[in-house]
């Protein structure tokens, strides 16, 4: 009698564990919300300054530029691609913005900046989709082109003397929440709706999961593949605007390294680099986790030389966890 009873008890205890593991594997938002809470709890214990109002408001503003780039990067990674050019596109679209502001009204300068980013994304998307060249190669090339053009257009000089009204985008607040962070949340809400409630959003997931099946199903995979890169380039232009608004100066080296931060946020947020799996809310949480860790290291006076090691370790752990949880999901 004891044998069957023990076996039944073991099965009963294993079922909740399997259910919890399956839930964590399938619900990226739940998993990332727990990670964010855990990181905040740990950092608040080791530094009394982490949860202060000023530090939290500062972190909200710091999340804007990386968050915008990560949004576009999420769409690209969902289709199984990658965009290494976003950092340099921030630099060159920022230069376009700075030069335009000296000759045309601010709204027109914004349009030129966004158009430059979208055009670069369009070139990436067309070559990758219809030229059938690897995304890594194309966007790596665009990264070099963008950085070179930033230096050429600016004469390798910073652009200053920008209108004070530009600074209002980062300096103003609504209900004590920075306006730039509210814009970020609005962009994420719009992207969440697109991915979850439109045919285009479902097409992006289908492309990353099985492009051939999506083609057989009659989905316009070429159009949506190109659009993902266009949006990524467009987000680089938006990020350039908010970066310029924070310091009222534009440097041709601006945005350097941001492509790695954007990719890191998406990966930490639970997206698969193989495509077909990811969440825009998970990406936002990934942005927070990365910034929280970096901010905590600053508060603890950890050398900047070690911070890259910490962030890199988090990325490796996140990728490993995604692989393990994906396996658990398939077994479940």
ABEGO torsion letter per residue (X at the ends): XAAAAAAAAAAAAAAAAAAAAAAAAABAAAAAAAAAAAAAAAAAAABAAAABAAAAAAAAAAAAAAAAAAAAAAAAAAAGBBBAAAAAAAAAAAAAAAAAAAABBAAAAAAAAAAAAAAAAAAAAAAAAAAGBBAAAAAAAAAAAAAAAAAAAAGGBBBBGBBAAAAAAAABBBGGBBAAAAAAAAAAAAAAAAAAABAAAAAAAAAAABAAAAAAAGBBAAAAAAAAAAAAAAAAAAAAAAAAAAAGBBBAABGBGAAAAAAAAAAAAGBBAAEGBEBAAAAAAAAAAAAAAAAAAAAAGBBAAAAAAAAAAAAAAAAAAAAAAAAAAAAX
